[in-house]
Structure formats: C-alpha cells, structure tokens
Amino acid sequence: MKQQDIAILIIIVFFAGIASFFVASKFVAPHKEVKAETVTAISKDFNTNNASNINTDSINPTVRIEIAPNNNEQPFNNGQ
C-alpha cells in the first residue's frame, strides 16, 4: 500500500468512529438515578409461635405412607 492509501484509511476510520459514537449515543439511554425501596435484613431465627408460619392442616412429610402391604422381604431378587 502507498502512504496515501494508508492516510485515507486512517481518515475514514476516524470519521466512522466519530459517526458511530454519535449514532450509538442516540440509542443508549442516558444514566438516570433510580431509587430502590429498603428492605429489612433476613435473620436466621425462625419464630415458631407465629400462626401464619405453621399450617396445622398440612400433610406431615415425615410420616411413612404405605400404599399396600408388602410381604416381600427381597423385592429385587425375583421373589414376587
């Protein structure tokens, strides 16, 4: 390349950079300060006395549920 070609490329890149800066500034929203609501800190303590936390009518997941009696003591050894 000749020096004149390199100079023309540098000028084109310079003007393209300036043009893209102004075009991009039209699409990008300006910085606006946003206010957020404050929240209370989460604690590790759990109040079990609060009735809204405990449902007395709920199902107890720790109770073993037996659908049918199982007399087979070796279920995976074709003992059925």
C-alpha positions in Angstrom: 0.0 0.0 0.0 1.1 3.5 -0.6 1.3 6.1 2.1 -1.6 8.0 0.6 -3.8 4.9 0.8 -2.9 4.4 4.5 -3.7 8.0 5.2 -7.1 7.8 3.5 -7.9 4.6 5.5 -7.0 6.4 8.8 -9.2 9.3 8.0 -12.1 7.0 7.0 -11.7 5.1 10.3 -11.6 8.3 12.3 -14.8 9.7 10.8 -16.5 6.3 11.1 -15.6 6.2 14.8 -17.0 9.6 15.4 -20.2 8.9 13.5 -20.7 5.6 15.3 -20.2 7.4 18.7 -23.0 9.8 18.0 -25.3 7.2 16.5 -24.8 4.9 19.5 -25.4 7.8 21.9 -28.9 8.2 20.4 -29.8 4.5 21.1 -28.2 4.2 24.6 -30.4 5.7 27.3 -28.7 8.3 29.5 -27.8 7.5 33.1 -30.8 8.0 35.4 -30.7 7.7 39.1 -33.1 5.1 40.3 -34.4 4.8 43.9 -35.0 1.4 45.4 -37.1 0.6 48.4 -35.3 -0.5 51.6 -35.9 -3.9 53.0 -35.4 -5.5 56.4 -32.5 -7.8 56.9 -33.1 -11.5 56.9 -32.2 -13.3 60.2 -31.5 -16.9 60.8 -34.0 -17.0 63.7 -37.4 -18.6 63.0 -40.4 -17.8 65.2 -42.4 -20.9 65.6 -45.0 -19.1 67.7 -46.3 -17.2 64.7 -49.5 -19.0 63.4 -49.1 -17.7 59.9 -45.9 -19.8 59.5 -47.3 -23.1 60.6 -50.3 -24.8 59.0 -51.8 -27.4 61.3 -53.9 -28.9 58.5 -50.9 -29.7 56.2 -49.6 -33.1 55.4 -46.7 -34.3 57.5 -43.9 -35.4 55.1 -42.1 -37.4 57.7 -44.9 -40.0 58.1 -44.3 -43.2 56.2 -47.1 -43.9 53.7 -47.9 -47.5 52.9 -50.0 -48.0 49.8 -50.3 -51.8 50.0 -48.9 -54.4 52.4 -45.5 -55.6 51.3 -44.8 -59.1 52.4 -41.8 -59.5 50.1 -38.5 -59.1 52.0 -36.4 -59.3 48.9 -38.0 -57.1 46.3 -35.2 -57.1 43.8 -34.4 -60.8 43.7 -37.5 -62.0 41.8 -39.1 -63.1 45.0 -42.6 -61.9 44.0 
